Amino acid sequence: MSLAVVTLKKGEGRLLKSGGMWIFDNEIATIMGSFVNGDIVLIHDFDGYPLGKGFINTNSKITVRLLTRDENQKIDEEFLEKRVRDAWVSWSSSSWWTP
């Protein structure tokens, strides 16, 4: 299965490159390939440089939400479980939270 490719406009993606996780609709130059909302897509800079993978929803101003900066990362149940587990550990070990 080939993933659709979201290419950013030249000069866009500053927030993404500085650690952000969102791509807004006005930052996108093209979307090549077929997809349905909720699919995983590849994200490329205007010059084709890979920026990662995320899921797409064209009904939102935040059109792509980044999942990983590694374009080769497999997005599967194991990946998602690890992300949730890591978030839980981080949240539950913070000093402001007490059970």
SVG drawing of the C-alpha trace seen along z (x, -y; Angstrom):
<svg xmlns="http://www.w3.org/2000/svg" viewBox="-15 -31 30 35">
<polyline fill="none" stroke="black" stroke-width="0.4" points="0.0,0.0 1.4,-3.4 0.8,-6.3 -0.3,-9.7 2.3,-12.5 1.5,-15.9 4.0,-18.5 4.4,-21.8 4.6,-25.2 8.0,-26.8 8.6,-28.8 6.1,-26.8 6.6,-24.2 8.6,-26.4 6.5,-25.3 6.8,-21.6 10.6,-21.9 10.9,-23.6 9.1,-20.8 5.4,-21.4 3.1,-18.5 0.5,-20.1 0.2,-21.1 -2.4,-23.7 -4.4,-23.7 -2.8,-26.9 0.7,-25.4 0.0,-22.6 1.0,-22.9 -0.2,-19.5 -1.5,-16.2 -0.5,-13.4 -2.1,-10.0 -5.4,-8.8 -6.5,-8.8 -9.5,-9.0 -9.7,-11.2 -8.0,-9.4 -5.3,-7.7 -1.6,-7.9 0.3,-10.1 3.9,-11.0 4.9,-14.6 7.5,-16.3 9.0,-19.7 8.6,-21.7 11.9,-20.3 10.9,-16.7 12.8,-16.3 10.9,-13.9 9.5,-15.3 7.6,-12.3 4.2,-10.6 0.9,-11.8 -2.8,-11.3 -4.8,-13.5 -8.2,-15.2 -9.2,-17.6 -12.3,-18.7 -10.0,-20.4 -7.9,-23.5 -5.2,-21.3 -5.1,-19.1 -2.2,-16.8 -1.2,-15.8 2.3,-14.4 2.8,-11.0 6.5,-10.5 9.4,-12.3 10.7,-9.0 9.3,-8.3 10.3,-4.6 8.4,-4.1 5.6,-1.6 2.4,-3.0 0.6,0.0 -1.0,1.1 2.4,1.6 3.5,-2.0 0.2,-3.5 0.3,-1.4 3.9,-2.5 2.9,-6.2 0.0,-5.9 2.1,-4.0 4.9,-6.6 2.4,-9.4 0.9,-7.7 4.3,-7.2 5.3,-10.8 2.0,-12.1 1.7,-9.9 5.3,-10.5 5.0,-14.3 5.3,-16.0 1.9,-17.8 -0.1,-14.6 -1.0,-12.4 -3.3,-9.4"/>
</svg>
